[in-house]
Amino acid sequence: MNQRANKDTAEHRAKNALFSAAVSLFAEKGYASTSVREIVALAGVTKPVLYYYFESKEGLFRAILDWAAEQQQILLTTVLDTPGTALQRMIRLYGLIQEGVIENGNLFKLIHNLVFGPPQGAPAYDVEQYHRRMVEAIKLIYLKGLDQGEVIEADPDEVAMLLLGLTDFCFHLYHVNPESFDPAQPERLLRLAFRGLSDGNGGS
């Protein structure tokens, strides 16, 4: 039993080390400029270990982005299942994402660079899925608020664009210059936006 537990622990550590090393290097150098040799050297494992768990550099790359997509879905489900007003849910959503960005800065940088940076020679991957899920979640938050009489009726897509634009801009500021970032500003901006959306209906 102990041997099995030790093996599971070793496998978990090896996979985590490869994940962490690959995310760091992909974020810093881009996909094409990162070699398998660099990944395994930083992870402290051998090439056969990477090939055993992920088959290739591309397999590891896709596993990282798939994991990010799963974590995003868990986060969005948590927010949508949380009681509160639309504004409270949006503040909760931003807060959880911000925690994730701080905790997994290199992963955020990796995805940010894939979406907004120059071509990296990375394999084709639907990075737009992250954006689509966010839009749909924000629309659901807004529509729930509309049902509860908290906000005025508007085009849900435009509401999602407004709110996502605010939060994305804040994440961009944090990404560019985290030292001068004001962590309280996103909530202030969301409250300001909801003043217009509530039109006297409340929802704070």
MDTraj code that builds the backbone (N, CA, C; nanometers):
import mdtraj as md
import numpy as np

residues = "MET ASN GLN ARG ALA ASN LYS ASP THR ALA GLU HIS ARG ALA LYS ASN ALA LEU PHE SER ALA ALA VAL SER LEU PHE ALA GLU LYS GLY TYR ALA SER THR SER VAL ARG GLU ILE VAL ALA LEU ALA GLY VAL THR LYS PRO VAL LEU TYR TYR TYR PHE GLU SER LYS GLU GLY LEU PHE ARG ALA ILE LEU ASP TRP ALA ALA GLU GLN GLN GLN ILE LEU LEU THR THR VAL LEU ASP THR PRO GLY THR ALA LEU GLN ARG MET ILE ARG LEU TYR GLY LEU ILE GLN GLU GLY VAL ILE GLU ASN GLY ASN LEU PHE LYS LEU ILE HIS ASN LEU VAL PHE GLY PRO PRO GLN GLY ALA PRO ALA TYR ASP VAL GLU GLN TYR HIS ARG ARG MET VAL GLU ALA ILE LYS LEU ILE TYR LEU LYS GLY LEU ASP GLN GLY GLU VAL ILE GLU ALA ASP PRO ASP GLU VAL ALA MET LEU LEU LEU GLY LEU THR ASP PHE CYS PHE HIS LEU TYR HIS VAL ASN PRO GLU SER PHE ASP PRO ALA GLN PRO GLU ARG LEU LEU ARG LEU ALA PHE ARG GLY LEU SER ASP GLY ASN GLY GLY SER".split()
xyz = np.array([
    [0.0829, -0.1204, 0.0000],
    [0.0000, 0.0000, 0.0000],
    [0.0863, 0.1253, 0.0000],
    [0.1913, 0.1231, 0.0855],
    [0.2820, 0.2371, 0.0926],
    [0.3568, 0.2562, -0.0378],
    [0.3934, 0.1436, -0.1026],
    [0.4639, 0.1532, -0.2305],
    [0.3761, 0.2201, -0.3353],
    [0.2474, 0.1825, -0.3367],
    [0.1541, 0.2428, -0.4318],
    [0.1369, 0.3917, -0.4047],
    [0.1245, 0.4267, -0.2763],
    [0.1080, 0.5675, -0.2385],
    [0.2317, 0.6472, -0.2763],
    [0.3504, 0.5867, -0.2536],
    [0.4748, 0.6547, -0.2893],
    [0.4855, 0.6750, -0.4395],
    [0.4412, 0.5745, -0.5159],
    [0.4446, 0.5858, -0.6612],
    [0.3509, 0.6952, -0.7090],
    [0.2307, 0.7000, -0.6523],
    [0.1335, 0.8032, -0.6900],
    [0.1872, 0.9423, -0.6580],
    [0.2511, 0.9546, -0.5425],
    [0.3082, 1.0830, -0.5031],
    [0.4188, 1.1258, -0.5985],
    [0.5040, 1.0311, -0.6359],
    [0.6134, 1.0613, -0.7280],
    [0.5597, 1.1023, -0.8656],
    [0.4564, 1.0316, -0.9127],
    [0.3962, 1.0658, -1.0417],
    [0.3335, 1.2044, -1.0369],
    [0.2656, 1.2325, -0.9263],
    [0.2016, 1.3633, -0.9104],
    [0.3062, 1.4745, -0.9115],
    [0.4154, 1.4529, -0.8416],
    [0.5216, 1.5532, -0.8364],
    [0.5857, 1.5733, -0.9727],
    [0.6071, 1.4649, -1.0443],
    [0.6693, 1.4740, -1.1761],
    [0.5805, 1.5509, -1.2733],
    [0.4517, 1.5191, -1.2732],
    [0.3588, 1.5878, -1.3630],
    [0.3466, 1.7352, -1.3251],
    [0.3396, 1.7638, -1.1970],
    [0.3315, 1.9032, -1.1538],
    [0.4568, 1.9807, -1.1905],
    [0.5719, 1.9157, -1.1778],
    [0.6986, 1.9809, -1.2125],
    [0.7035, 2.0117, -1.3618],
    [0.6565, 1.9195, -1.4440],
    [0.6528, 1.9421, -1.5884],
    [0.5546, 2.0533, -1.6241],
    [0.4394, 2.0520, -1.5611],
    [0.3396, 2.1578, -1.5825],
    [0.3997, 2.2942, -1.5505],
    [0.4560, 2.3047, -1.4310],
    [0.5095, 2.4317, -1.3848],
    [0.6235, 2.4809, -1.4747],
    [0.7127, 2.3907, -1.5092],
    [0.8260, 2.4277, -1.5944],
    [0.7789, 2.4716, -1.7324],
    [0.6879, 2.3957, -1.7904],
    [0.6390, 2.4276, -1.9248],
    [0.5634, 2.5599, -1.9260],
    [0.4777, 2.5823, -1.8285],
    [0.4030, 2.7074, -1.8220],
    [0.4987, 2.8259, -1.8133],
    [0.5990, 2.8145, -1.7272],
    [0.6961, 2.9216, -1.7103],
    [0.7714, 2.9510, -1.8404],
    [0.8171, 2.8459, -1.9064],
    [0.8956, 2.8649, -2.0295],
    [0.8080, 2.9104, -2.1464],
    [0.6891, 2.8519, -2.1603],
    [0.5985, 2.8948, -2.2680],
    [0.5601, 3.0417, -2.2501],
    [0.5379, 3.0818, -2.1254],
    [0.4992, 3.2199, -2.0985],
    [0.6126, 3.3159, -2.1292],
    [0.7340, 3.2744, -2.0995],
    [0.8495, 3.3621, -2.1159],
    [0.9031, 3.3636, -2.2588],
    [0.9087, 3.2467, -2.3211],
    [0.9771, 3.2358, -2.4503],
    [0.8835, 3.2075, -2.5673],
    [0.7618, 3.1657, -2.5385],
    [0.6722, 3.1226, -2.6445],
    [0.6877, 2.9737, -2.6704],
    [0.5899, 2.9176, -2.7391],
    [0.5881, 2.7728, -2.7612],
    [0.7050, 2.7271, -2.8480],
    [0.7205, 2.7882, -2.9658],
    [0.8194, 2.7403, -3.0623],
    [0.9626, 2.7533, -3.0103],
    [0.9872, 2.8547, -2.9285],
    [1.1235, 2.8796, -2.8797],
    [1.1586, 2.7982, -2.7568],
    [1.0654, 2.7210, -2.7071],
    [1.0893, 2.6371, -2.5893],
    [1.1127, 2.4937, -2.6332],
    [1.2204, 2.4346, -2.5873],
    [1.2535, 2.2972, -2.6255],
    [1.2161, 2.1991, -2.5145],
    [1.1994, 2.0740, -2.5524],
    [1.1741, 1.9679, -2.4543],
    [1.2900, 1.9596, -2.3568],
    [1.4096, 1.9763, -2.4072],
    [1.5284, 1.9699, -2.3215],
    [1.5210, 2.0749, -2.2109],
    [1.4783, 2.1960, -2.2451],
    [1.4671, 2.3019, -2.1449],
    [1.3581, 2.2701, -2.0420],
    [1.2477, 2.2154, -2.0894],
    [1.1365, 2.1843, -1.9987],
    [1.1784, 2.0803, -1.8956],
    [1.2375, 1.9702, -1.9422],
    [1.2728, 1.8626, -1.8486],
    [1.3870, 1.9053, -1.7572],
    [1.4763, 1.9887, -1.8082],
    [1.5855, 2.0366, -1.7233],
    [1.5311, 2.1214, -1.6089],
    [1.4368, 2.2105, -1.6406],
    [1.3788, 2.2954, -1.5375],
    [1.2919, 2.2143, -1.4420],
    [1.2248, 2.1113, -1.4948],
    [1.1385, 2.0268, -1.4113],
    [1.2181, 1.9280, -1.3270],
    [1.3421, 1.9022, -1.3648],
    [1.4233, 1.8061, -1.2911],
    [1.3877, 1.6622, -1.3194],
    [1.3386, 1.6362, -1.4425],
    [1.3062, 1.4999, -1.4834],
    [1.3750, 1.4718, -1.6167],
    [1.3535, 1.3512, -1.6697],
    [1.4137, 1.3147, -1.7975],
    [1.3103, 1.3242, -1.9100],
    [1.3581, 1.3247, -2.0328],
    [1.2677, 1.3311, -2.1471],
    [1.1665, 1.2162, -2.1494],
    [1.2099, 1.0912, -2.1203],
    [1.1110, 0.9823, -2.1205],
    [0.9947, 1.0050, -2.0246],
    [1.0182, 1.0776, -1.9155],
    [0.9100, 1.1062, -1.8207],
    [0.8062, 1.1962, -1.8875],
    [0.8529, 1.2988, -1.9574],
    [0.7599, 1.3865, -2.0296],
    [0.6828, 1.3082, -2.1345],
    [0.7527, 1.2251, -2.2111],
    [0.6869, 1.1491, -2.3174],
    [0.5879, 1.0470, -2.2599],
    [0.6187, 0.9946, -2.1427],
    [0.5315, 0.8951, -2.0802],
    [0.3971, 0.9581, -2.0415],
    [0.4017, 1.0757, -1.9823],
    [0.2796, 1.1390, -1.9337],
    [0.2053, 1.2198, -2.0402],
    [0.2809, 1.2812, -2.1324],
    [0.2175, 1.3751, -2.2260],
    [0.2451, 1.3452, -2.3734],
    [0.3289, 1.2475, -2.4025],
    [0.3625, 1.2023, -2.5375],
    [0.4530, 1.2983, -2.6151],
    [0.4360, 1.4276, -2.5950],
    [0.5147, 1.5250, -2.6723],
    [0.5029, 1.6627, -2.6079],
    [0.5812, 1.7562, -2.6591],
    [0.5682, 1.8951, -2.6135],
    [0.4286, 1.9476, -2.6441],
    [0.3764, 1.9128, -2.7611],
    [0.2418, 1.9566, -2.7975],
    [0.1383, 1.8989, -2.7018],
    [0.1558, 1.7728, -2.6634],
    [0.0632, 1.7110, -2.5692],
    [0.0638, 1.7818, -2.4352],
    [0.1822, 1.8212, -2.3899],
    [0.1940, 1.8945, -2.2644],
    [0.1287, 2.0320, -2.2771],
    [0.1514, 2.0982, -2.3882],
    [0.0923, 2.2296, -2.4144],
    [-0.0605, 2.2223, -2.4096],
    [-0.1163, 2.1236, -2.4777],
    [-0.2625, 2.1094, -2.4799],
    [-0.3167, 2.0717, -2.3426],
    [-0.2430, 1.9904, -2.2690],
    [-0.2865, 1.9515, -2.1344],
    [-0.2936, 2.0736, -2.0429],
    [-0.1993, 2.1639, -2.0578],
    [-0.1985, 2.2866, -1.9777],
    [-0.3218, 2.3712, -2.0083],
    [-0.3502, 2.3907, -2.1371],
    [-0.4638, 2.4745, -2.1752],
    [-0.5969, 2.4076, -2.1419],
    [-0.6014, 2.2749, -2.1519],
    [-0.7228, 2.2025, -2.1120],
    [-0.7472, 2.2173, -1.9621],
    [-0.6400, 2.2081, -1.8849],
    [-0.6524, 2.2252, -1.7401],
    [-0.7006, 2.3660, -1.7068],
    [-0.6476, 2.4668, -1.7771],
    [-0.6905, 2.6051, -1.7549],
    [-0.8390, 2.6201, -1.7855],
    [-0.8850, 2.5556, -1.8926],
    [-1.0268, 2.5617, -1.9289],
    [-1.1136, 2.4970, -1.8210],
    [-1.0682, 2.3854, -1.7658],
    [-1.1428, 2.3178, -1.6594],
    [-1.1511, 2.4054, -1.5342],
    [-1.0396, 2.4694, -1.4994],
    [-1.0385, 2.5563, -1.3818],
    [-1.1300, 2.6761, -1.4014],
    [-1.1317, 2.7302, -1.5234],
    [-1.2208, 2.8422, -1.5511],
    [-1.3664, 2.8008, -1.5350],
    [-1.4006, 2.6823, -1.5862],
    [-1.5375, 2.6350, -1.5767],
    [-1.5792, 2.6145, -1.4309],
    [-1.4898, 2.5599, -1.3501],
    [-1.5179, 2.5417, -1.2075],
    [-1.5426, 2.6766, -1.1411],
    [-1.4590, 2.7743, -1.1734],
    [-1.4714, 2.9077, -1.1155],
    [-1.6057, 2.9708, -1.1538],
    [-1.6401, 2.9630, -1.2824],
    [-1.7649, 3.0242, -1.3284],
    [-1.8862, 2.9565, -1.2659],
    [-1.8810, 2.8241, -1.2526],
    [-1.9908, 2.7520, -1.1888],
    [-2.0057, 2.7940, -1.0432],
    [-1.8940, 2.8120, -0.9751],
    [-1.8953, 2.8573, -0.8360],
    [-1.9646, 2.9920, -0.8241],
    [-1.9296, 3.0849, -0.9138],
    [-1.9886, 3.2188, -0.9097],
    [-2.1381, 3.2136, -0.9393],
    [-2.1759, 3.1372, -1.0418],
    [-2.3169, 3.1302, -1.0806],
    [-2.4025, 3.0641, -0.9722],
    [-2.3414, 2.9771, -0.8926],
    [-2.4147, 2.9089, -0.7855],
    [-2.4147, 2.9879, -0.6544],
    [-2.3427, 3.1012, -0.6524],
    [-2.3335, 3.1820, -0.5308],
    [-2.4536, 3.2755, -0.5199],
    [-2.5210, 3.2769, -0.4049],
    [-2.6339, 3.3695, -0.3874],
    [-2.5859, 3.5146, -0.3916],
    [-2.6771, 3.6031, -0.4291],
    [-2.6434, 3.7453, -0.4295],
    [-2.7000, 3.8165, -0.5492],
    [-2.6786, 3.9464, -0.5537],
    [-2.7233, 4.0271, -0.6664],
    [-2.6279, 4.0095, -0.7835],
    [-2.6668, 4.0654, -0.8970],
    [-2.5807, 4.0597, -1.0147],
    [-2.4480, 4.1299, -0.9881],
    [-2.4547, 4.2437, -0.9237],
    [-2.3317, 4.3164, -0.8916],
    [-2.2441, 4.2352, -0.7981],
    [-2.3031, 4.1760, -0.6953],
    [-2.2251, 4.0950, -0.6016],
    [-2.1594, 3.9766, -0.6722],
    [-2.2314, 3.9170, -0.7646],
    [-2.1737, 3.8050, -0.8387],
    [-2.0584, 3.8515, -0.9275],
    [-2.0729, 3.9681, -0.9897],
    [-1.9655, 4.0190, -1.0747],
    [-1.8415, 4.0521, -0.9927],
    [-1.8631, 4.1089, -0.8748],
    [-1.7488, 4.1385, -0.7872],
    [-1.6822, 4.0082, -0.7426],
    [-1.7638, 3.9096, -0.7119],
    [-1.7122, 3.7771, -0.6735],
    [-1.6347, 3.7151, -0.7893],
    [-1.6898, 3.7274, -0.9101],
    [-1.6231, 3.6729, -1.0279],
    [-1.4865, 3.7366, -1.0476],
    [-1.4830, 3.8681, -1.0433],
    [-1.3546, 3.9355, -1.0612],
    [-1.2565, 3.8953, -0.9514],
    [-1.3052, 3.8890, -0.8275],
    [-1.2158, 3.8553, -0.7169],
    [-1.1536, 3.7178, -0.7319],
    [-1.2328, 3.6195, -0.7714],
    [-1.1802, 3.4840, -0.7879],
    [-1.0806, 3.4765, -0.9039],
    [-1.1121, 3.5467, -1.0120],
    [-1.0184, 3.5475, -1.1250],
    [-0.8879, 3.6149, -1.0845],
    [-0.9000, 3.7255, -1.0116],
    [-0.7800, 3.7955, -0.9667],
    [-0.6936, 3.7064, -0.8777],
    [-0.7576, 3.6299, -0.7891],
    [-0.6825, 3.5355, -0.7058],
    [-0.6089, 3.4342, -0.7939],
    [-0.6780, 3.3849, -0.8966],
    [-0.6161, 3.2888, -0.9873],
    [-0.5006, 3.3484, -1.0641],
    [-0.5160, 3.4733, -1.1064],
    [-0.4088, 3.5405, -1.1809],
    [-0.2853, 3.5567, -1.0930],
    [-0.3067, 3.5947, -0.9676],
    [-0.1942, 3.6116, -0.8753],
    [-0.1274, 3.4772, -0.8464],
    [-0.2095, 3.3744, -0.8277],
    [-0.1570, 3.2423, -0.7942],
    [-0.0897, 3.1757, -0.9138],
    [-0.1435, 3.1993, -1.0336],
    [-0.0911, 3.1342, -1.1552],
    [-0.0553, 3.2402, -1.2592],
    [0.0330, 3.3308, -1.2197],
    [0.0683, 3.4424, -1.3060],
    [0.1229, 3.4008, -1.4414],
    [0.2068, 3.2979, -1.4421],
    [0.2660, 3.2542, -1.5690],
    [0.1613, 3.1926, -1.6622],
    [0.0639, 3.1247, -1.6041],
    [-0.0424, 3.0677, -1.6869],
    [-0.1245, 3.1788, -1.7510],
    [-0.1568, 3.2818, -1.6730],
    [-0.2290, 3.3959, -1.7280],
    [-0.1471, 3.4620, -1.8385],
    [-0.0176, 3.4781, -1.8146],
    [0.0698, 3.5399, -1.9149],
    [0.0754, 3.4552, -2.0418],
    [0.0815, 3.3228, -2.0250],
    [0.0842, 3.2321, -2.1390],
    [-0.0407, 3.2499, -2.2249],
    [-0.1580, 3.2477, -2.1628],
    [-0.2824, 3.2599, -2.2376],
    [-0.2962, 3.4005, -2.2961],
    [-0.2594, 3.5011, -2.2185],
    [-0.2637, 3.6397, -2.2663],
    [-0.1784, 3.6561, -2.3916],
    [-0.0592, 3.5976, -2.3891],
    [0.0302, 3.6093, -2.5050],
    [-0.0239, 3.5344, -2.6263],
    [-0.0899, 3.4223, -2.6032],
    [-0.1486, 3.3472, -2.7145],
    [-0.2612, 3.4262, -2.7807],
    [-0.3385, 3.4985, -2.6982],
    [-0.4530, 3.5731, -2.7510],
    [-0.4096, 3.7050, -2.8142],
    [-0.3203, 3.7769, -2.7470],
    [-0.2886, 3.9135, -2.7892],
    [-0.1486, 3.9301, -2.8480],
    [-0.0615, 3.8317, -2.8287],
    [0.0754, 3.8456, -2.8746],
    [0.0949, 3.8005, -3.0185],
    [0.2176, 3.8116, -3.0673],
    [0.2476, 3.7669, -3.2036],
    [0.2409, 3.6157, -3.2135],
    [0.2286, 3.5617, -3.3341],
    [0.2253, 3.4151, -3.3515],
    [0.3487, 3.3504, -3.2903],
    [0.3268, 3.2395, -3.2206],
    [0.4362, 3.1711, -3.1511],
    [0.4725, 3.0384, -3.2162],
    [0.4039, 3.0019, -3.3222],
    [0.4267, 2.8706, -3.3798],
    [0.3627, 2.7608, -3.2962],
    [0.2673, 2.7999, -3.2117],
    [0.1996, 2.7019, -3.1257],
    [0.0983, 2.6226, -3.2064],
    [0.0700, 2.4984, -3.1667],
    [-0.0334, 2.4207, -3.2356],
    [-0.1689, 2.4876, -3.2244],
    [-0.2537, 2.4624, -3.3210],
    [-0.3872, 2.5221, -3.3210],
    [-0.4626, 2.4823, -3.1944],
    [-0.5226, 2.5811, -3.1310],
    [-0.5999, 2.5559, -3.0095],
    [-0.7051, 2.6643, -2.9987],
    [-0.8228, 2.6274, -2.9539],
    [-0.9343, 2.7201, -2.9443],
    [-0.9216, 2.8066, -2.8188],
    [-0.8327, 2.9053, -2.8226],
    [-0.8156, 2.9928, -2.7070],
    [-0.9355, 3.0858, -2.6893],
    [-1.0155, 3.1020, -2.7929],
    [-1.1343, 3.1865, -2.7823],
    [-1.2393, 3.1271, -2.6878],
    [-1.2251, 2.9987, -2.6569],
    [-1.3225, 2.9354, -2.5676],
    [-1.3248, 3.0024, -2.4310],
    [-1.2087, 3.0519, -2.3848],
    [-1.2035, 3.1188, -2.2553],
    [-1.2926, 3.2434, -2.2575],
    [-1.2842, 3.3185, -2.3672],
    [-1.3639, 3.4398, -2.3822],
    [-1.5125, 3.4054, -2.3925],
    [-1.5458, 3.3044, -2.4707],
    [-1.6864, 3.2684, -2.4893],
    [-1.7505, 3.2274, -2.3571],
    [-1.6788, 3.1496, -2.2773],
    [-1.7339, 3.1063, -2.1493],
    [-1.7578, 3.2254, -2.0563],
    [-1.6641, 3.3201, -2.0565],
    [-1.6806, 3.4391, -1.9742],
    [-1.8030, 3.5186, -2.0173],
    [-1.8189, 3.5378, -2.1475],
    [-1.9329, 3.6131, -2.1985],
    [-2.0637, 3.5465, -2.1575],
    [-2.0723, 3.4165, -2.1744],
    [-2.1955, 3.3455, -2.1400],
    [-2.2244, 3.3531, -1.9906],
    [-2.1219, 3.3443, -1.9086],
    [-2.1421, 3.3518, -1.7635],
    [-2.1908, 3.4906, -1.7233],
    [-2.1315, 3.5945, -1.7806],
    [-2.1729, 3.7313, -1.7473],
    [-2.3154, 3.7572, -1.7945],
    [-2.3502, 3.7039, -1.9100],
    [-2.4883, 3.7176, -1.9582],
    [-2.5860, 3.6505, -1.8615],
    [-2.5509, 3.5343, -1.8108],
    [-2.6366, 3.4657, -1.7148],
    [-2.6509, 3.5468, -1.5854],
    [-2.5407, 3.6055, -1.5401],
    [-2.5449, 3.6894, -1.4203],
    [-2.6376, 3.8084, -1.4434],
    [-2.6237, 3.8713, -1.5591],
    [-2.7087, 3.9865, -1.5916],
    [-2.8559, 3.9462, -1.6014],
    [-2.8842, 3.8380, -1.6725],
    [-3.0227, 3.7952, -1.6923],
    [-3.0891, 3.7560, -1.5605],
    [-3.0120, 3.6969, -1.4696],
    [-3.0650, 3.6659, -1.3365],
    [-3.0998, 3.7951, -1.2640],
    [-3.0106, 3.8939, -1.2763],
    [-3.0380, 4.0240, -1.2157],
    [-3.1600, 4.0907, -1.2768],
    [-3.1771, 4.0723, -1.4066],
    [-3.2944, 4.1278, -1.4743],
    [-3.4219, 4.0631, -1.4227],
    [-3.4198, 3.9323, -1.4054],
    [-3.5360, 3.8607, -1.3521],
    [-3.5718, 3.9096, -1.2116],
    [-3.4688, 3.9471, -1.1348],
    [-3.4915, 3.9914, -0.9967],
    [-3.5223, 4.1410, -0.9881],
    [-3.5277, 4.2085, -1.1028],
    [-3.5585, 4.3508, -1.1030],
    [-3.4446, 4.4387, -1.0574],
    [-3.3219, 4.3884, -1.0629],
    [-3.2058, 4.4639, -1.0146],
    [-3.1480, 4.5563, -1.1215],
    [-3.1688, 4.5213, -1.2470],
    [-3.1077, 4.5967, -1.3563],
    [-3.2123, 4.6263, -1.4634],
    [-3.1803, 4.7224, -1.5461],
    [-3.2700, 4.7577, -1.6549],
    [-3.2524, 4.6607, -1.7708],
    [-3.3518, 4.6595, -1.8604],
    [-3.3435, 4.5708, -1.9758],
    [-3.2501, 4.6312, -2.0803],
    [-3.1606, 4.5494, -2.1299],
    [-3.0642, 4.5921, -2.2312],
    [-3.0234, 4.4694, -2.3108],
    [-2.9428, 4.4907, -2.4134],
    [-2.8918, 4.3798, -2.4934],
    [-2.7913, 4.3014, -2.4081],
    [-2.8188, 4.1739, -2.3769],
    [-2.7274, 4.0962, -2.2917],
    [-2.5851, 4.0888, -2.3463],
    [-2.5718, 4.0826, -2.4782],
    [-2.4371, 4.0776, -2.5369],
    [-2.3613, 4.2073, -2.5116],
    [-2.4318, 4.3210, -2.5202],
    [-2.3650, 4.4482, -2.4963],
    [-2.3323, 4.4668, -2.3483],
    [-2.4195, 4.4175, -2.2622],
    [-2.3898, 4.4217, -2.1182],
    [-2.2648, 4.3389, -2.0883],
    [-2.2590, 4.2194, -2.1465],
    [-2.1415, 4.1336, -2.1260],
    [-2.0158, 4.2008, -2.1791],
    [-2.0279, 4.2677, -2.2945],
    [-1.9131, 4.3380, -2.3519],
    [-1.8667, 4.4500, -2.2594],
    [-1.9633, 4.5242, -2.2031],
    [-1.9306, 4.6327, -2.1114],
    [-1.8564, 4.5822, -1.9885],
    [-1.9140, 4.4821, -1.9228],
    [-1.8569, 4.4340, -1.7968],
    [-1.7267, 4.3585, -1.8188],
    [-1.7223, 4.2784, -1.9246],
    [-1.5989, 4.2053, -1.9536],
    [-1.4887, 4.3014, -1.9970],
    [-1.5280, 4.4063, -2.0690],
    [-1.4284, 4.5061, -2.1090],
    [-1.3636, 4.5723, -1.9888],
    [-1.4452, 4.6031, -1.8867],
    [-1.3917, 4.6637, -1.7648],
    [-1.2930, 4.5706, -1.6949],
    [-1.3360, 4.4465, -1.6754],
    [-1.2502, 4.3531, -1.6017],
    [-1.1256, 4.3165, -1.6826],
    [-1.1416, 4.2960, -1.8131],
    [-1.0258, 4.2642, -1.8964],
    [-0.9233, 4.3771, -1.8941],
    [-0.9711, 4.5002, -1.8961],
    [-0.8806, 4.6148, -1.8912],
    [-0.8014, 4.6156, -1.7611],
    [-0.8689, 4.5836, -1.6516],
    [-0.7998, 4.5784, -1.5221],
    [-0.6950, 4.4677, -1.5199],
    [-0.7283, 4.3521, -1.5766],
    [-0.6296, 4.2444, -1.5823],
    [-0.5117, 4.2834, -1.6702],
    [-0.5406, 4.3570, -1.7770],
    [-0.4327, 4.4026, -1.8644],
    [-0.3403, 4.4980, -1.7884],
    [-0.3982, 4.5907, -1.7121],
    [-0.3168, 4.6830, -1.6330],
    [-0.2303, 4.6069, -1.5335],
    [-0.2901, 4.5069, -1.4685],
    [-0.2142, 4.4272, -1.3717],
    [-0.1010, 4.3521, -1.4404],
    [-0.1300, 4.2985, -1.5588],
    [-0.0308, 4.2225, -1.6340],
    [0.0863, 4.3107, -1.6752],
    [0.0574, 4.4337, -1.7171],
    [0.1611, 4.5237, -1.7660],
    [0.2427, 4.5820, -1.6519],
    [0.1744, 4.6240, -1.5453],
    [0.2463, 4.6913, -1.4363],
    [0.1821, 4.6578, -1.3021],
    [0.2083, 4.5381, -1.2496],
    [0.1428, 4.4960, -1.1246],
    [0.1779, 4.5826, -1.0043],
    [0.2973, 4.6454, -1.0053],
    [0.3386, 4.7246, -0.8897],
    [0.2495, 4.8465, -0.8678],
    [0.2003, 4.9070, -0.9764],
    [0.1189, 5.0278, -0.9630],
    [-0.0309, 4.9996, -0.9732],
    [-0.0680, 4.8724, -0.9759],
    [-0.2085, 4.8363, -0.9911],
    [-0.2849, 4.8622, -0.8618],
    [-0.4011, 4.9238, -0.8734],
    [-0.4882, 4.9505, -0.7587],
    [-0.5906, 4.8372, -0.7479],
    [-0.5777, 4.7468, -0.6519],
    [-0.6676, 4.6307, -0.6439],
    [-0.8127, 4.6666, -0.6149],
    [-0.8367, 4.7870, -0.5651],
    [-0.9745, 4.8275, -0.5344],
    [-1.0443, 4.8899, -0.6558],
    [-0.9675, 4.9250, -0.7570],
    [-1.0268, 4.9935, -0.8723],
    [-1.1298, 4.9101, -0.9484],
    [-1.1063, 4.7808, -0.9740],
    [-1.2055, 4.7024, -1.0484],
    [-1.3437, 4.7039, -0.9853],
    [-1.3496, 4.6907, -0.8514],
    [-1.4809, 4.6938, -0.7865],
    [-1.5453, 4.8305, -0.8020],
    [-1.4671, 4.9363, -0.7923],
    [-1.5228, 5.0708, -0.8108],
    [-1.5800, 5.0859, -0.9517],
    [-1.5091, 5.0350, -1.0507],
    [-1.5560, 5.0452, -1.1890],
    [-1.6830, 4.9633, -1.2091],
    [-1.6887, 4.8443, -1.1503],
    [-1.8089, 4.7618, -1.1624],
    [-1.9288, 4.8304, -1.0958],
    [-1.9076, 4.8893, -0.9804],
    [-2.0164, 4.9592, -0.9130],
    [-2.0637, 5.0783, -0.9967],
    [-1.9696, 5.1463, -1.0591],
    [-2.0041, 5.2589, -1.1452],
    [-2.0870, 5.2120, -1.2644],
    [-2.0464, 5.1019, -1.3254],
    [-2.1208, 5.0481, -1.4396],
    [-2.2616, 5.0071, -1.3976],
    [-2.2743, 4.9480, -1.2792],
    [-2.4052, 4.9005, -1.2337],
    [-2.4983, 5.0149, -1.1936],
    [-2.4429, 5.1323, -1.1673],
    [-2.5307, 5.2472, -1.1443],
    [-2.6127, 5.2755, -1.2693],
    [-2.5463, 5.2663, -1.3839],
    [-2.6167, 5.2853, -1.5098],
    [-2.7100, 5.1699, -1.5413],
    [-2.6672, 5.0491, -1.5075],
    [-2.7506, 4.9310, -1.5369],
    [-2.8707, 4.9198, -1.4428],
    [-2.8556, 4.9701, -1.3217],
    [-2.9656, 4.9583, -1.2261],
    [-3.0700, 5.0665, -1.2476],
    [-3.0258, 5.1859, -1.2888],
    [-3.1185, 5.2963, -1.3185],
    [-3.2177, 5.3178, -1.2047],
    [-3.1637, 5.3123, -1.0826],
    [-3.2496, 5.3342, -0.9669],
    [-3.3160, 5.2088, -0.9122],
    [-3.2834, 5.0904, -0.9737],
    [-3.3462, 4.9663, -0.9276],
    [-3.2732, 4.9037, -0.8101],
    [-3.1565, 4.9577, -0.7725],
    [-3.0784, 4.8965, -0.6646],
    [-2.9843, 4.7939, -0.7200],
    [-2.9638, 4.6848, -0.6491],
    [-2.8760, 4.5767, -0.6948],
    [-2.7362, 4.5872, -0.6409],
    [-2.7123, 4.6740, -0.5402],
    [-2.5792, 4.6878, -0.4845],
    [-2.5494, 4.5759, -0.3859],
])
top = md.Topology()
chain = top.add_chain()
for i, resn in enumerate(residues, 1):
    res = top.add_residue(resn, chain, resSeq=i)
    for name in ("N", "CA", "C"):
        top.add_atom(name, md.element.get_by_symbol(name[0]), res)
traj = md.Trajectory(xyz[None], top)
